Amino acid sequence: MRRLLAPLLVLTVVALSGCTFLGGLRSNEPPAAVLSADPTSGRAPLHVRFDAGASHDDGAIVRYAWSFGEDDTADSVDAERTFETCGVHTVRLQVVDDDGLIDTAEILITVENTPPLASCRFSSDSPVVGEWILFDASASYDPDGRLVDFTWDFGDGASTRGTRVGHAYEEVGGYTVRLTIEDDAGATASITHTFTVHSGGGGGGCGGGSVCLGLL
């Protein structure tokens, strides 16, 4: 009789504490890292908002770790960053649950190059034949990088490179000067200005397709 009671007693204890007993045997599931970004692409400088609020776990997530590259990190549920340089940037999220398990996710942010802006000054808008005209493009700029080339076409078959250059015309007539600049991502911008070379002096205004700052 005692031999029969012992197994029955064990079964009764298991039946009464079944859920708790089986729950204790259930293994912890790792968390799921879920991130979103808005926007994911655009021109520099690009401001992006990141959110990890959709990440989940069968217990609790106790840590959020963002990595934006170059030792730039954050440890909150959401974050914001401004990307100044063009290219594809990888952003990573790591989440840790209350049992120490980890999951990671990543998203790509595509930052497009912003074209440069051409600008020029010149010393005379109404030069005479043989007069040395100074051209200055130093006010040109690139919003998200640097300028690497300045090319001048003087409209009389002559051209040169440089931020500040000079040129003289040998014949009377109308000429269109074109300045083309290039940034470090290969984007270009141009500006033109037309003036008349004659035998008298004078000054004038400024024209062109972009921004031209006029006489020096």
C-alpha positions in Angstrom: 0.0 0.0 0.0 2.8 2.4 0.8 4.4 1.6 -2.5 1.2 2.8 -4.3 0.8 6.0 -2.2 4.3 7.4 -3.0 3.8 7.6 -6.8 0.2 9.0 -6.3 1.6 11.6 -4.0 4.2 12.8 -6.5 1.5 12.9 -9.3 -0.8 14.9 -7.0 2.0 17.5 -6.3 2.8 17.8 -10.0 -0.9 18.2 -10.9 -1.5 20.9 -8.3 1.6 22.9 -9.2 1.6 22.0 -12.9 1.7 25.5 -14.5 4.4 26.8 -12.0 6.5 23.7 -12.4 6.4 23.7 -16.2 6.9 27.4 -16.3 10.1 27.0 -14.4 11.3 24.6 -17.1 10.4 27.1 -20.0 13.6 28.6 -21.5 13.9 32.4 -22.0 13.5 33.6 -25.6 15.9 36.2 -26.9 14.6 39.7 -27.6 13.8 41.0 -31.1 15.5 44.3 -32.1 13.3 46.4 -34.3 14.3 49.8 -35.5 12.9 52.5 -37.8 14.3 55.7 -39.3 12.7 58.7 -40.8 13.9 59.6 -43.4 16.2 56.9 -44.7 17.6 59.0 -47.6 18.0 62.6 -48.7 20.6 65.4 -49.3 23.2 66.4 -46.8 23.0 67.7 -44.2 20.3 65.0 -43.5 18.5 65.0 -40.1 17.2 61.5 -39.1 15.0 60.3 -36.3 15.5 56.7 -35.0 13.1 54.7 -33.0 13.5 51.3 -31.3 10.1 51.2 -29.6 8.9 48.3 -31.6 11.6 46.0 -30.1 10.1 43.3 -27.9 10.8 40.4 -25.6 9.0 37.7 -23.6 10.4 39.5 -20.5 11.7 43.0 -20.5 14.3 44.8 -22.5 16.8 46.5 -20.2 19.2 48.1 -22.6 19.2 49.8 -26.0 22.6 50.5 -27.6 22.8 52.5 -30.8 26.0 52.8 -33.0 26.2 55.5 -35.6 29.8 55.0 -36.5 33.1 56.7 -35.4 32.5 56.1 -31.7 29.1 57.9 -31.9 26.6 56.0 -29.7 23.4 56.4 -27.7 21.6 54.3 -25.1 17.9 55.5 -25.3 14.9 54.0 -27.0 15.0 56.7 -29.6 17.7 59.0 -31.0 18.3 61.7 -33.6 21.4 62.4 -35.7 22.4 64.7 -38.5 24.5 63.3 -41.3 26.8 65.9 -42.9 28.7 63.8 -45.4 27.3 62.0 -48.4 27.4 58.2 -48.8 25.7 55.2 -47.2 25.8 55.1 -43.4 25.1 51.9 -41.4 23.3 52.4 -38.1 23.1 49.5 -35.7 20.8 48.8 -32.8 21.5 46.2 -30.0 18.9 45.3 -27.4 19.5 43.3 -24.2 16.7 41.6 -22.2 16.5 40.9 -18.5 18.1 37.5 -18.9 21.1 38.9 -20.7 20.2 37.7 -24.1 21.0 40.0 -27.1 19.7 40.8 -30.5 20.9 43.3 -33.1 19.4 45.0 -36.2 20.7 47.6 -38.6 19.5 50.1 -41.2 21.2 52.0 -44.0 20.9 55.8 -44.3 21.7 57.1 -47.8 23.0 60.7 -47.8 23.1 62.3 -51.2 25.6 65.0 -52.2 24.4 68.6 -52.3 25.7 70.4 -55.3 28.0 73.4 -54.8 27.1 77.0 -55.5 29.1 79.1 -57.9 29.8 82.7 -57.3 32.2 85.3 -58.9 33.6 88.8 -58.8 35.4 90.6 -61.6 37.3 93.8 -61.8 35.6 95.4 -64.8 32.3 94.8 -66.5 33.2 97.0 -69.5 36.9 96.5 -70.3 38.9 97.9 -73.1 41.1 95.8 -75.5 44.2 94.7 -73.7 42.9 95.5 -70.2 43.8 92.9 -67.5 40.6 91.8 -65.9 40.7 90.0 -62.5 38.2 87.2 -61.8 37.6 85.9 -58.3 35.6 82.7 -57.4 36.5 82.5 -53.8 33.0 83.2 -52.6 31.8 79.9 -54.2 31.2 77.1 -51.6 30.0 73.6 -51.1 27.4 73.0 -48.3 28.5 69.4 -47.5 32.1 69.1 -48.6 34.9 71.1 -50.3 35.5 72.5 -53.7 38.3 70.8 -55.7 38.3 72.6 -59.1 37.6 76.0 -60.6 37.5 76.3 -64.4 37.2 79.5 -66.4 36.2 79.8 -70.0 36.6 83.4 -71.2 34.6 83.0 -74.4 37.4 83.9 -76.8 39.0 80.4 -77.0 41.1 80.9 -73.8 40.5 79.0 -70.5 42.3 78.5 -67.2 41.9 77.0 -63.8 42.1 78.6 -60.4 40.2 80.4 -57.7 41.5 83.8 -58.7 42.7 84.4 -62.3 43.3 87.2 -64.8 42.6 87.6 -68.5 42.8 90.3 -71.2 40.8 90.4 -74.5 42.6 91.2 -77.7 39.6 92.3 -79.8 36.5 94.4 -79.4 33.2 92.4 -79.1 30.8 90.6 -76.7 32.1 87.8 -74.7 30.5 85.3 -72.3 32.6 84.1 -69.3 31.7 80.8 -67.8 32.9 79.6 -64.4 32.5 75.9 -63.6 33.2 74.6 -60.1 33.4 71.0 -58.9 33.1 69.5 -55.4 34.8 66.5 -53.8 31.9 64.3 -54.7 32.0 65.1 -58.4 29.0 67.5 -58.5 29.4 70.7 -60.6 27.8 74.1 -60.9 28.3 76.8 -63.5 27.7 80.5 -63.8 28.0 82.8 -66.8 28.3 86.5 -67.4 28.3 88.4 -70.7 30.0 91.8 -71.2 31.4 93.9 -74.1 35.0 94.7 -74.7 35.4 98.1 -76.4 37.7 101.1 -76.6 36.2 103.1 -73.7 36.1 102.6 -69.9 33.2 102.1 -67.6 31.6 99.8 -65.2 28.5 97.6 -65.0 26.4 95.2 -63.2 26.4 91.5 -62.8 24.5 88.6 -64.3 24.6 84.8 -64.5 22.8 81.6 -63.9 23.7 81.2 -60.3 25.0 83.8 -57.9 27.4 86.5 -59.1 28.7 89.1 -56.7 29.7 91.7 -59.3 32.7 94.0 -59.5 35.7 93.7 -57.2 
